Amino acid sequence: MIRRTRRTLAFVAVLAAGAITLAALSSGTRHGLLDPRSADPYGSRAVAELLKDHGVTTRVVTTAREAADAAGPGTTLLVTDPDRLGTSQRGLLRSAMDLSGGRTVLLAPGSHSLTDLAPGVRTRSATGDDTLAPACDLPAATSAGRATTGDDRRYTTDLPRTTACYPSEGQATLLVLPTGTAGTGTGTGGETVLLGSGTILLNENLAQEGNASLALQLLGSRPDLVWYMPSLADSDPAADAEEDKSLVELIPAGWSWALLQLFVAAALAALWRARRLGPLVTEKLPVVIRASEATEGRARLYRKAGARDRASTVLRAATRERLAALVGVPAAQAHDPVTLVPAVSARLGDGGRDVTTTLFGPTPSDDAALVALADHLDALEREVRTS
């Protein structure tokens, strides 16, 4: 039992260590994702340095309030993860977009955030080629040429005065909406850019195709760039109850398959351990032990455990069974004092007054009393045999 428990604990420990290792490796590869201060492959420090060389000042903010306060006509507001924003955050950001007159760039917004930030725009996940041609008259796109914009989201809209670039299967991966067209703004001259992927901003992809040119033109059209990275500190206490997610919804999709595999493995292990062993097979003992040795060994165990009650019970029971056979008492009544004691006493005559105490008396108080009891039982049996 102890060995099986140790094996189970070892298996659980190995499984936990593997999960921690995978989580650490996964988090390490995405460290600093789209962070303009990070030089990791998935960071965006390279594009921030290029913008700095062109006179663009980059400021990193982590809350919707900071982003809204920093927005203005001479500002480009980049939102790296719009779908992380709550209802109040999106409302605050929408007001800033409508009133600032600047440019707002939304990276891969999904239907969750488009409802507030770009109503009238529809989206779906990307399929097909990642690197696409501009196929539009937007100066930033035509001068950049082919770029990696098609590996995340695609957009369609019926709103007027929109510019759709880098199409894939008839749907744009870069969409430019004049402010006031996509929301309730006053049309102050600003614009909203929906970019279907943040790939062009990553350090490892910036030098590919026209990614660097497109990134510089989208983010460098104004002297100030506000780089908004939503964080856990950017809480949304006024979010609607419908946005609350259950514990099951918060579990990553990949873990469901891992749990299924563990369940199947556990079921197979249970079937393996519960397999039928078949009938018992008898075999001869390799060594024959004499009865006296077995009795002596058992007595030593009783003595070591101090089990005088158990030892006296065994001695008296064995003597009663032998006496019952000698005096003609049925084996089923050998342990009944009402039947056995009179029969034994009748065989002994006047010497049978201590028969009840000897055969059914109390437990000896010490080892000496136990030895004396064994002697009395032996003497009683010899007397019955010789009478």
N, C-alpha and C positions, 0 to 999 in steps of 0.2 A: 504493500500500500504506500509506504514512504517512498519507495523507488519510483512508483507511478506518479506520485505527486511531484517529485523532483523533475521528472521528465516533462510533465505538463507545465510547470513553472519555467523550465528552461525554454520550452517552445514559445511560451508567451513572451519571455524576455527577448528572444531572437526576433520575434515578429515586431515587438515594439521598437527594438533597435533599428530594424530595417525601415519601419515607417518614419522614424525620426531622421534617419539618414537620407531617405528620399525627399522628405520635406525640406531638409537643409540644402540638399543639392538643388531642388527646384527653386527655393527662395534665392539661392545664391546666383543662379543664372539670370534672374530678373531683378537683381538688386539695382535700385536707382532707376527704375523704368521711366523714361521720358523726363528725367530730372536734368535740367540744364547745368547743374553743378557736378554731375556724375560723368566720369570718363570711362565707365564700363561700356561694353558693347551695346547694351540696351539703354544707356543714358543718352543725353542730348547736349553734352558740353560742347561738342564740335560746332553745332549750328549756333550756339550762343556765342562762341568766340568769333565766328564769322560775322555775325550780326554786330558784335562789338567793334570789329574792324571797319564796319560800314557806318559807324556812328549811332547804332541803336542800343539803347540802354535796356537791359533785361532785369526785371524785378520779379522774384518768386513770392507768391502768396498762397496761403493754404486754407482760407475761409472765403465764403461767398461775400461776406461784408467787406473784406479787404479788396476783393476783386471789383465789387460794385463801386466802392469809393475811389479806386484808382482809374476807372474807365473814364475816357474823355475823347474829344475830337482828334487829339494827337496821339492816341493810344491804340495799340493792337492788343486785344484780350484773347489769350489762348487758354481754352479749357481742355485739359488733357483727358478727363474722364467724366463726361457729362452725365452718364447713366448712374453715377454714384450720388448725384445730388438729390436731395429730398424736395418735397413740394414747395416749402417756403424758400429754400435756396434757389430753386429754379425761378420762382416768382421774383425774387430780389435781383437775380441775374438778368431776367427778361426786361425788367424796368431799366436797368443800367444800359442794356443793349439799345433800347429804343431811344433813350434820352442822351446818350453820350455823343453820338455822331461819329464814333470811331468804327474800327473793324473788329469783329468777333469771329474767332476761328474755333470751331467745335470739332474735336477729333473723334471720329467714328461714333457719333451719337446714335443710339437705338430708338426704337419706338417709345421706350420708357421716358426719354427726355425730349424727344421731338415734339410731343404734344404741347409742351409749354415753350420750348426754346425756338421751335421752327414749325408751327402748325401749318398743315397743308402739305407737308412733305412725308412721303412714305419710304420705307426702307426694307431691305432684306439682306441676308447674309450673302457674302460674295462667293462666286464660283467662277472657275475658268482661270485666265491668265492674271498674273499679278502686275506685270509691267505693261502699261497701256500708252497709247498715243493720245495727244490732247483732243483732236477732232473738235475744236471750238476756236472762237476768235478772242478769247481772253488773253491779253498780252503776256501775263505771267506764265500761262500754260504754253503758248506758242513759242516763246523764247526758251523755255526750259526743255521742251520736247518730251520724249518718252520718260515716264516716271513710274515708280512703284506705288501705285495708289489703289490697287484692286485686290488686296488680300484681306479685307475685313467687311466693309459695308458698301452698299450701292443705294442710290436714291432716285426717286421720280417725284415730279410735282406738276401741277397744272397752274401754279401761280404765275402771274405775268412778270415780265422784266427780270427773269432769272437766266443765269448762264450755266449750262451743263457741260462739263468737260470730262475727259478721260472715260468715255463710255465703255461698258462691257455688256454685251448682249442687250443693248438698247437702254441701259441704265447707267447714270452718271456716278462716278466715284469722287467727283469734285463739283460742288454746287454752290453758286454765289447768289445770295438773295439780298436785294436792297432792303435796308431797315424800314419797317412800316408795311412791307409786303407780307412778311412772314408772321406778323404779330399785330399788336394793337398800338404800335408806336406812331409817332407823328411824322415819320419820314424826314429825319434830320440830316440825311446825307450819308449815314453810316451804311454798313453792309455786314451780312452774316455769311461766313464761309463754312460749308460742311465738307470736311475732308474725310473720305471713307476709311482712311488708315493713317496711323501715326508712324508708319515704317520709314517715310522719307526723313523723319527727324532723328532717327536713331544713329548713333555714332558708326555702327558697323555698316549701315546702308547709305550714308550720306554721299559717298563718292560714286555710287552706282547711278547709271543713266543720268537723267536730269534732276535727280532728287535735291541736290544742293541748291541749284538755281531756283527750283520751284519753292523750296522752303524759305529761301532768303526773300523772295518776292512776296510770298504770302504773309510772312511775319515781319518784314522790314519796310513796309510801306509807310509806317509812322515812326517817329523818333523814339517812342517809348513802347516797350513790350512788357505786358503784365502776364506772367506765366502762372496760371492758376492750376495748382495740383490739389484737388480735394483730398482731405485727410480725415482721420478719425476724430480729430479735435474739432472739425467743422460739423458739429452736431446739429440735428434738426428736430428739436423737441415738439414742433408743431406739425410734424408730418402726419398725414392721414393714417387712420388705422388700417386701411387696405394695403398700405405699404409694409406693414409688419409681416415678417416672414417666420414661418415655423422652424423648429429645429431641423426637421427633415429637409426643408428647402435650403437651409444654410449649408448642408453637407455637400461637398463637391461631387459632381456626377461620377467621377472615376472611382470614388470610394464605394459606390453601390455595387459595382462589379467586383471590387475586392472583397466586400462582405459576402456576396453571392459565392465567390470562389471558396472563402473560408467555410461557409455553410456546407457546400458540397464536400469539401475535404473532411469536415467534422462528421458528416453523414457516412462517408465511406469508411472513416476510422471506426465509427460505431458499429457498422456492419462487420468490419474485419474483426473487432474485438468480441462481437457477439456471435461469431460463427459457431456451429454445432461441433462439439468436440468428439462425439460418438460415445459408444458404451465404454464402461470401465474395463480395464484390462488388469487381471491379477498377475502377480509375479512373486516368485519366492524371495524371501528375505536373504540377503547375502550372508548373514551371520545369524545363528540360532542362539538366543539368549536364554539362560536358565531362569526358571521362575523365581528362584531365590534371589538372583541378582536383580531382576525387575522389581521384586518386592522391596529389596534393600534400597534400591535407587529411589523408589517412590517414597519410602519412609524418610530418606534424607531430604527430599523436597518438602515433605510435610514439616519436618523439623526446622528446616531453614526458614519456612514461611510462618512458623509458629502456629500451624493449623491443628491444634489439639482437638478442636471440635470435629473437624473433618476426619482426622485419624481415628478418634474414638467411635465415630459413627460407622466408619468402614469396618473396624474390628468387631463391634457389636452386631452389625448386620450379617457379616460372614458367619459369626458364631451362631446366631439365631437360625440361619438357614441350615447349618449342619445339625444343630440340636433338633430342629423340626423333623428332619429325616430320621433321626435316631429314635424319637419318641412317637412317631407316627402322626405328626401334625401335617396337614396339606401345605404345600409350598406357598399357596396363596395366603395362608394365615400365619406364616412364620413370623411376621412382624406385628402380630396382634397380641398384646400382653394378656388379654382376657383368655385367649386360647392356649398360647404357648406356655405361660408361667405355670398354670395348674398341671399341665402334662409333665413338665420338667420336675416340678416339686413332687409329683406323685412318684416319679422314678427315684428321687433322692430320699424320700421319706422326711424325717425331721430336719434334715440339713438343708432344706430348700427355702429357708426364711429370707435369704439375701438374693434370691434369684431375680426378683424384680429390679432391685437396685443394680445388680451386675449387668443385666441385659438391657434395661431401659432407663438407667439412672442419668444424672446430670453430667455435664462435660467436665473432665478433670481440670483442676485449677492450675496444675503445673506439670512439668515433664515427669517428675517422680510419680505423681498420681496416675499419669497415663501409662507408665510402665507397670504400676501396680494393677491397673485395670486389665492390661494384657495378661498378667499372670493369673488374675482371678478368672478371666474368661477361659484361659487354657486349663486351669484346674477344674473348672466347672464342666468343661467338655470331657475331660478324662474321667471324671467321676461318673458322668452319665454313661459313658461307654462301658465302664467296668461294673456298673450296677445291674 
